[in-house]
Amino acid sequence: FFFDERGGARRTLQPRALIFPSKMSLDSSWKDEQLKFLEKQKERLPDRGPVEAKAAPVKARPRIKFPGPYTREASLMFEIQDDSGKSRTVKAMHAPMNNNALGHLGAQPVKYNKVALRQQMGEHPVGTVFEQAAVNFLTGQVKLFRTLNDSLQGFAVYDDVFRSPGRKRYNNQFYAREILEYLQRGHSLLEPTCRCLHRMEDERARELGVTLPRTNPEERTTLRDGECTLSRARSARTAKELGQEIAVGDIHALEGFEEVLREHSKMVVMDGPGGEPLFAFKATFEAVTSKQELLQLVNQSELGLKEPTEKDTYNGVKADVARLVEEKEVFSMEAGETKQLVLYPRRANLELEVDEDIVALWRQHAPTFSKTTTQDLDRLLTLASLVPSKQAKPEIVKRKKGVGVKRRRNAKVNHHGHLLLPSSRQKLASLK
């Protein structure tokens, strides 16, 4: 009931269910049927317990066309055609990844003119001649052009990833050593301007496409002399970067290789974006990454600290040790037997100045240590009629044994012949 605003007349409203009785009954009956249907379905389904939370979806690994080991030798892919039509192998660019003194800057892709295929690429058989070929040795992308005009316009008759299979197989420990050197170095040997030294043989260097170290100062073809200026800051690397460093399409395709990396004492494996693993170098003192932190470590070592190497701390630690000694922050002493440098805390704030007369008195009465060998000491003891430290052993004369008398061995006689079967008796008689 309510009253009208004008005259206050009373009006009565009928409920909605009374106005539409057929629709209301239809809705209620339909809901009842749905509830009964759901209850029957619950009774039929087995009890699976509480629903567990779904795990985060793992990003699928991209499919790699050439997952195995490969080589970056351009001579296995092409032959250079000269004007006379004769072929010669590609030797001008021995190391396509690094720059050299012959004009190659290591930039990718590397272009070759007038090439003939030595391997089939797509629909193009061996011996097919192209005016130009562009190869990205880092990603493996190969483009072949019929004419120079097609190359300028970017019309390639072949544009796909191609890898030459490696001719030699290495074990997982060999690959793990190269990866550890890469992670410890901080940058890749494949960098065009990398001049770091390495211990690879000629065959392995050709597979990776890197230059060999300069052994002769007069040699000017290679610039790898150890004076590298690239950053040596260590960082975590992806599986793709590790595969490019060791010339393997997919490191997960190597059987048991990922387990070798995870179990290595100098390797740290962590989860990256999308669940992709990241690999990093693990130093002995992980918290020491600078000169100041190194000084704190030495100050905490009351009994001395063996001079740390780059494997123990960080790259460039030797230069920081020399600076700390020069700045008179630490003491550096050489161990007598091992000749190993040991660092001791100096604590300059606790040092006291001593007069020169005290220093002279100390030098006057300081003990002297002569470099007397054991042989010199034995000779001095013998001259003083004393027993030397190492006495000569008395010579023992061994008595020679005389010629022995050989004893005669009686032949064994079988006294159990009557126990043998008839067939065995015949064999025994034939042997006699």
Residue, then its C-alpha position, 0 to 999 in steps of 0.5 A: f500500500f502507498f498514498d498518492e502524492r496529489g490526493g493521498a488516494r490509496r492504491t494497491l499493487q498486486p505481486r509480480a507472481l500473481i500477474f505472471p503466474s505461468k512464468m513464475s511456475l516455469d522458472s521455479s520448475w526449471k531450476d528444480e530440474q537443474l538442481k536434481f540433475l546436478e545432484k545426480q551427476k555428483e553421485r555418479l562421479p567418484d570422490r577425487g578429493p580437494v582440487e590441487a592448484k595447477a602448476a605454472p605453465v612451462k614455456a615450451r622449448p623452440r624446435i631447433k633444426f640442427p641440434g647436434p654439434y656442428t662446424r663453422e668451416a666455410s670450406l665445407m660449404f662452398e668453393i670459390q669460383d675464379d674467372s677461369g671457372k676453376s674452383r678453390t676452397v675458402k681459405a681467405m677467411h680462416a676464422p669468420m668470427n674474429n677480425n684479422a689483419l687481412g681486412h675481415l672485421g668479423a661482422q656477420p653475415v660474411k659474404y662470399n662471391k662466386v661460390a659453388l656448393r659443396q653440400q646440398m642446400g634445400e633443392h640446390p644440389v652440390g656444384t650449383v653456382f651462385e653469384q653471392a652467398a651471405v652466411n651468419f655463422l652465429t645463427g646459421q642463417v644462409k642466403l644464396f643469390r643468383t645475381l648481384n642485383d638480387s643481392l642488392q634487392g634482397f631476393a634470395v633463392y635460398d634463405d634458411v638455417f644450415r649447419s655443417p655437421g661436426r666431423k669430430r665428437y667430444n665428451n661431456q667433460f670437454y664441453a663442460r671445460e670450455i663452458l667454464e672457461y667462457l663463464q669465467r672469462g666473462h665474454s665470448l671468444l666469438e666476439p669480433t674484437c676478442r684477443c684473449l688467449h686460448r689453448m685450442e688446437d688448430e682443428r677445434a679453432r676451425e670448428l668454432g671459427v676463432t683465430l689462433p693465438r699469436t706465437n710469433p711477434e712478427e706474425r700479423t695475420t692474427l690479432r689474438d695476443g692476449e691484450c683484450t679490452l672487452s669487459r670481464a664482468r661475469s654474468a649468467r648465460t642461457a642455454k642458447e649462448l652456451g650452445q653457440e660458444i661450443a658449436v652445439g645446436d642444443i645442449h639439451a640434446l647431448e645425453g647427460f650433459e645438463e646433469v654434468l653442468r648441474e653437478h659441477s662444483k664450479m657451476v650454478v644453475m638457476d631458473g630464469p624467465g619462463g623456466e629457462p635455466l641460466f648458468a653462471f660461474k661459481a667462485t670460491f669466495e662468491a661474496v668477494t667482487s671488488k678490492q674493498e671486499l677483498l681487503q675485508l676478507v684479508n682483515q678477517s684472516e688473522l693467520g693469513l690468506k693465500e693469494p686468491t686467483e680469478k677462480d677463487t674470486y673475480n677477474g682482475v684480482k691480481a691487479d687489486v692485490a698489487r694495489l693493496v700492497e702498494e697502498k700499504e693496506v696488507f702485507s704480502m709474504e712468500a712462503g718458504e717451501t711452496k713459494q706461494l704469496v700469503l696476504y696478512p692484515r696490516r691495520a695501519n691505524l695500529e702501527l707505531e713509529v720506532d726510533e732508528d736505534i731500535v731498528a739498528l739493534w734489532r738488525q744487529h741481533a736478528p737471527t741469520f738463516s743460511k742456505t745450508t743444504t743437507q749435504d753441507l750439514d753432513r760434511l760439517l758433522t763428519l769433520a767434527s767427528l759426529v754422526p751425520s744425519k744420514q748414515a751410510k747403510p752397511e753393505i750386505v753381501k748376499r750369499k749365492k745359493g748353490v745348484g739344487v738337486k732335482r728330485r725325481r717325480n714318480a708318475k701317478v698310477n691310477h688305482h681306481g680303474h675298476l670304478l670307471l665305466p666301460s666307455s671310459r676304460q676304452k678311452l683310458a686304454s687308448l691314452k696308454 
